[in-house]
């Protein structure tokens, strides 16, 4: 079995099924890691990945790289793009891999969807992806490891880690108190 087949199987197992996004994410990961001279078959502790979408490709990237939010090695930027930036912390080299998106109309589970996955697996890399050498400055509060900074929201009293507080008129606030929350109390 080829490495790509092993990696696709790993991504499928993590995600729960095979779909075009898993194929794209697997191929993106192999490209990004190859460009950084890293082996996708081996966990690389010097790797940080910024993903730009919260869809299937992110599951493939996480399954193959071992990067995760909990390890602080997977970073999410809500841009809605099929793209990811792979960074080697040891060398500071970084590469952004983005999909050259073509309009698709396949429905999940359809035969056309299965054919799309096969096409994505076998298509020439240059037809599907754009690869860019980039620079990424990772703020100290985003690096892996123990929290380097801790403070408390002056309004709700909850702890805020890793330089994520917002200071407004010399008052320390969490994101919820400063910008409004994604939730409301139920009662």
ABEGO torsion letter per residue (X at the ends): XBAAAAAAAAAAAAAGBBBAAAAAAAAAAAAAAAAAGBBAABBBAABBBBBABBBAAAAAAAAAAGBBAAAGABBBBBAGBBBBBBBBAAAGBBBBBBBBBBBBABBBGBAAAAAAAAAAAABBAAAABBBBBBBBBBBAAABBEBBABBBBBAAAGBBBBGGABBBBGGBBBBAAAAAEBABBBAX
